[in-house]
Amino acid sequence: MKQWLAGHAGTIRHVALGIILLGWALAALAAHGTLPGGSRLSIVLASDEWPPYLGSHLPDNGILSRVVTAAFARAEVTVVYRFLPNNRSLQSARNGTADGSLGWAPSPERLQDLLYSLPVMSARMVFFQRKSEQRRWTQLADLAGLRIGITIGNFYSAEFDRLVQQGVLHTDGAADDLSNFRKLLARRIDLFPIEEDVGQFLLARNFSPAQAGQLSGSPAFWSAPLHVVIWRRHPQGAELIARFNRGLQALQSSGEFERMVRETRLACQRSQP
């Protein structure tokens, strides 16, 4: 046996080297989602409770979650959602404890840590206010002197941020959207910016009809694009964004996107609190 090994040592070395090189090649392909025959990837997206777009207790985890799941599925990516409080979900994507998140508009700060997909849909941002104290305005600067409640960690447009930094707009932060609605009803703030459908959903589910009836939304001040984001240092980040974009465009061109949005919106409206 020793003589056979000695006589074939060169062959054995070449075979071993070939196996090692093959392993390295397969590992490299896997890291970029390009294994022969196509590879299916699995990712974790951290998510807020932001009904009706996102929610652990909503049908299909909400309107946005359903279309994101479907777009990734078309590109051979399986999504698992991890629901976290508002700021933690975005932070998880920014520090890599989750692969990414969804439902975020780009901001200069976020772009430092995140890769952005094509916009999935747009959020219609309005100011909720008390019906008994309607404010008329044509530009954000007209709101100077009013107390504007904001949810800490949320982005309300570049113009809004600029006016806050210049001291034109005055904000009062709270940990979540429900707290801001309570402050608005208690007259502790004058205005609260939030996506219109989200605001109406939260009011209907968490307040009495009499309370909800005291508030109304203004005309939209910003159409906020909602994106999927992936941790910028993710080894497959660029591949995941490319796959998602392809899947999203396929959904949109087929007409499935609009059908899913309509179906899920109706299902969320009918779901039990």
Stockholm file with secondary structure:
# STOCKHOLM 1.0

chainA/1-273         MKQWLAGHAGTIRHVALGIILLGWALAALAAHGTLPGGSRLSIVLASDEWPPYLGSHLPDNGILSRVVTAAFARAEVTVVYRFLPNNRSLQSARNGTADGSLGWAPSPERLQDLLYSLPVMSARMVFFQRKSEQRRWTQLADLAGLRIGITIGNFYSAEFDRLVQQGVLHTDGAADDLSNFRKLLARRIDLFPIEEDVGQFLLARNFSPAQAGQLSGSPAFWSAPLHVVIWRRHPQGAELIARFNRGLQALQSSGEFERMVRETRLACQRSQP
#=GR chainA/1-273 SS CHHHHHHTHHHHHHHHHHHHHHHHHHHHHHHTTCCTTCCCEEEEEEECCBTTTBCTTSGGGCHHHHHHHHHHHHTTEEEEEEECCHHHHHHHHHHTSSSEEEEECCCHHHHTTEEECSCCEEEEEEEEEEGGGCCCCSSGGGGTTSEEEEETTCCCCHHHHHHHHTTSSEEEEESSHHHHHHHHHTTSCSBEEEEHHHHHHHHHHHSCHHHHTTEEECSCSEEEEEEEEEETTCTTHHHHHHHHHHHHHHHHHHTHHHHHHHHHHHHHHHSCC
#=GC SS_cons         CHHHHHHTHHHHHHHHHHHHHHHHHHHHHHHTTCCTTCCCEEEEEEECCBTTTBCTTSGGGCHHHHHHHHHHHHTTEEEEEEECCHHHHHHHHHHTSSSEEEEECCCHHHHTTEEECSCCEEEEEEEEEEGGGCCCCSSGGGGTTSEEEEETTCCCCHHHHHHHHTTSSEEEEESSHHHHHHHHHTTSCSBEEEEHHHHHHHHHHHSCHHHHTTEEECSCSEEEEEEEEEETTCTTHHHHHHHHHHHHHHHHHHTHHHHHHHHHHHHHHHSCC
//
